[in-house]
Amino acid sequence: METKRYRDIVRKASINGDYRIIGVEHQSTLDKNMIIRILNYDAQFYINQVERGKEVYPVGTSVFYTGDKEWTYSKSLKESLKIPPEMEDYINDWKLPVLEPKKMDPQILISKRLKEVVEINQSMLEGDYEKLRTNHMISVENYKMAAILIHTDIKEEDLPEGDEINMCKAMDQLFQRFENQGIEKGETIGIEKILKELLKVKLGTLSNSLEERLTTTSLEKLNELTLNIFNINSEEDVLKIIC
């Protein structure tokens, strides 16, 4: 049976006149078997080139990891295997470059678009509202991309018309929506239920235990949680604030 593998992004690039095949996999969760998947993808590309009788170009794949937890799994095939010392020299290795936007230095990036996306992404992950509230103009697409990478729900009403956006205005509009939701619903269902709705936008779902914990959390802690809403990427992040 033939097994087909589909990659997220594949490009043929010319570097100093020599062609390379570059693959990128977008990963938002930890995967201990990622190195095996990448090996499979790259090997299939080499096999396809040979079978088609074409020139064989080098293949390189990187993982663009946007999860909230640090990547702790193996970044090479040998690291992922238990290899007896006497077999070490006979086992081929395979590397797994993992790129984490929150660890990148934006200043070394040549692409202005990528630099903007990484800078916004890092500020959102840090919950640095003041850093985000700058009079810096960026493209709407870059703003959306940064929000998607950290799983923040950006609605069309949060965006002004046009192709560019003023970050100061954008952040004020977004926080105004959060505030309006609180005003509209707060009188009847309480601030903790508003936060539950906002957290569901961020996290998708909430466990029953966390919902119960939010109901009994003090107003002071709930307000602190609201101010740090951009820094929330998991239930563990919520508990660190309210506990």
N, C-alpha and C positions, 0 to 999 in steps of 0.2 A: 504494500500500500504506500502511495506517495504521500509524504508529509510536507505541507506548504507552511512557510513561516512568513509573516508579514511584519515589516518594520514600521516604526512611526515616521521616520524621516530618512531618506537616502538621497545623497547628492554625489555627482561626479564632479570633482574639482581639479583645477590645474594649479599646481604649486611649482613655481619656477619652471614651467613648461612640462612638468611630469604629471600625469593623471593619477588621481587617488579616488577611491570610493569611500565616502564618509557617511557613516550611519549615526543617528541619534535616537535614543530611546528615552521617552519621558516617563519617569517613575515617581509616583506620589506616595508610595508605601514601601516599606523595607521588604526585600526579597532575597533570601539567602541563596537561592538558586539562580540569581541573575547572571552570574558568570557563565553558567551552563547555557542559558538562553543566548547570550551574546556569542559564545563559541559556535553554537548551532547556526545562528544567523550568518556570521562571517564565513564559516566553512561552506555553507550553502552557496554563498556568492562566489567563492573560489571554484566550487564544483560547476556552477552554471557557466562561468567564463570558460572553463576547460572544455565542457561538453559542447559549447557553441563554436569552439575552434577560434575564439578571439584571443587577443593579447590579454594576459592575466595582469590586472592592476592590483596594487596593494589595497587592502580593505581595513579600515579602522572604525571602531564604534565606541561612542561614549554614552554614558547614562546621565541625563539631566534630571537630577533628583531634587524634588521640591517638597518632600515630606517634612513634618515638624520635628521628628526625631533625627538625631545624628546617624549617618550611615555607619554601621558597625560591622557589617558583614564583609566577607573576603573580597579583595580587589584583584585577586589572581586565582587561577585554577589550582595551583599548588597549595595556596593558603587554605582552600576549601576542602582539601583532601587529607586523609591520614596516610602519609607516605613513609614506609620504612626507610631508615637512613641508607641502607644498601641499594635502594631503588631510586634514590633522589636524582641521580644523573641520567636515568633512563625514562623519566616522565617529562613530557613536554609541558611547557607552561603557556598560559594565555592571560593577558592583562585586561583589567576592567577599569578604565578611567571613569571616575564618578565626579561630576561637576555639581556643586551645591551653591546656588545663587547667594544664600545667606553668608557664605564664607568667602565669596569672591571679593577682590579689590576692584571696584568699578573704574578706578582711575587708569588701570592698565588695559581696559577694553578699547579697541579702536572704533567699533561701531557705536555711534551716538545712540541709536535706538536701543541696543542691548544694554548700554551703560545706564540709560534712563530707567529701563525696566528693572534692572538689578538694584538700582538706588531706591526706587519706590518700593520694591519687594522687601528690601532689608529694613526700611523704615516702618513698613506695615508689620513685619515680623517682630520688630522691637517695640511696637506700640508707641513710636515716637511721633505724636500728633503734631508737635511744634515744628519738627523737622519737615513733616509733610506739608505744613501750611506755609509754603513759600510762594512768592510771586513769580514762580518759574513756569513758563509755558511749555507744555509737552503735547504730543499727539494723543488724541482720544484712544487710539488703538493701543498705544503703549500703556496707558493707564489701565485699560481693560485687561491687557495681558498680565500686568503685574498683579492685579486683583485675583485673576483666575489662578495664578500660580500658588497663591496662599489660600485659595478656596473661599474668598470673600465675595459675597453676592453684591454686584454693582448693577443697579437697575437703570433703565434708560432715563428715568426722571432725575437721576443723580448727575446726569451729564448735560452740559450746555450744548447748544447747537453749534455746528462747525466741526472742523477737523482738529482744532487745537483746544487745549483746556488749561485754564489757570489753576494750578494746584491749590492755591489758597481758597479760591472759590469752590473748587470741587470738594475739598474736605469740609468746608462750611455747609455745603448743600447736603452732604452725606450725613453729617452729624445732626443737621436740622431735621432730616427724615427720622433719625433715631429718636430725637426729642419729641417730634410731633406724634410719633407712634406712642410714646410714653404718655403724652398729654391726653390723647384720644382714648386710650385704654386704661390708663393708670387709675382713674377714678373708680372703675368697676372691678378690675381684675388684679390690681396691684403691680408694683414695679417688678416683683420677682417673676410674674408671668410674662411681662414684656421682655425681660431678659431671656426667658426660656425661648420665646419666639425668635429673638435675635441669634441666640446660640444655635438654634435649629437651622437657621440660615447658614451659619458658619460651619457647623459640624454634621448637619444632615439629620441626625437623631440624637436624643438624650436618653440615658439609662434612667430607669425608675428611681434608683438610689440617688442620682444627681438631682433629679427633679424634686424629690422630697427634701434634699439638703438645701436647695435654693429657697424653698418655701419657708424654712426656719432660719435663714441667714439674716443677719442684722442689716438695717438700711445702709449703714456706713459701708459694710462690705459689698453690698449690691451696687452702691454708687461707685466704689472702687473698681468693681468688675466692669461696669459700664464704660468707664474711662479707659479700660484696657481691652476693649472688645476686639481691637485689631490684632492684639497679641495672643488671642485665643486660637489654638489649632487642635486642641484635644481636651477631653474631660479632665485630664491631669492638670492642664494649665488652669482650668477653672478652680479646681480644688486648692491649688497653691495660693490663690488669691483669697478665697472665702474661708479657708481653714485657719 
